[in-house]
């Protein structure tokens, strides 16, 4: 092996060692405790799977996934999006009898990142999903869980922007799917000259009261009015809980992944150049993997917030003290009693 | 997030060094946003304290905005396109517009061998995407400046470059074969930054939109 190989790191890999790795472990543990306390059960998805199953969902991300060929000659894909791998796993494992089901995960993902994006920290996702939930209760539960998660991280300034893919689909229902994709991007990037007359609708950002006024301008009982009304009802429920600061209606949130069907949202934190978490409702995704069940979920890139979280007084293993005592026997005995007090001790 | 009660942090804006800078400075100044860079400094506040301005190299500007180091940026479509990044679109600006053009020697005869066109350019991503979009295979030679030399010296028969007046082309015996795209100058934002400060940014856009 040459020195050059020794120092070269492949794009899309992450190494955490010592204190950094310890922080990740502590944080993951706290997140999992929170998920457990909300009744969410852990799942682990495989590291690779057959590429063909996922290729229809990868869209523009297709060129960033890692593919490989197995011994039988099948094309495989490394886990690049846990939502997709989870949908597939649930399709294999679950039957209607299991539902509703609340699941959560914390896992690495593998995708190529450009040289410039190497600091994007998108290697480790945590998330939760409520399978078999229809209607506002499921949406609200996920949003409230996400709010709790942001509180756990100590991020009072983080904002959850709520939008609706159903509203977008209703507004452009006359267009064939191929023509909707560029419009979806245009709305998300607020390119109003491309979006056209619907711009004033999708440009809206604000609270539920303002959105109600906007609703009056839509034809009653039209699919667009229904979709917007659904979003308003959810936001009003959150506002009634005193969460006005956390949640913002933002109709330019339309969900960039093809599988979204209803509520969509993203979390923004001052100082971060990109969304910290994203999610929404995908009522048809699981059916594509053999389980016809509505679902709502979110995922969060833990690496993006790790440096922002104050973990408080942590007994880090690097700060362990040496056990007192002249002989090994004494040191083992002292170490035991000190550890029982919660201290970190080396022999 | 800043509320109205506290003094808001200034909005951060990246501006490109070079040809666009003077025009931006004049446009902003005429709307009450005056700023100056003294003592070779690369950051400055405008007189109202609304904007913190960062001077960066044109081609690096999208990188700074993409990472949220600067929340806002102004540069040409060509630079944003080459970066491959996506931003929230805020306002097209009326100055600095130019054209992306395909050019060759004035006496060039189009008898390209079937297979591909050889093009020298600084805008490799744009050139590849444009011609592949038309179903025309291209071989691209990347150059960083003085692209006009390539056809003159025989490196490549064609170039793709920005053309303002065409005087540089003319001086080198070249001519525009085709205008490929009109290039405008835009104010844009890092998407996450926009989401968190959309009210202040909206007010800035209104100020800049004034005739």
Interface residues (C-beta under 8 A of the other chain):
Chain A: X114 X116 X119 X157 X159 X161 X185 X188 X189 X190 X191 X192 X205 X250 X266 X268 X269 X270 X271 X272 X273 X274 X275
Chain B: X1 X63 X66 X67 X68 X69 X84 X86 X87 X88 X89 X90 X190 X191 X192 X193 X194 X195 X196 X198
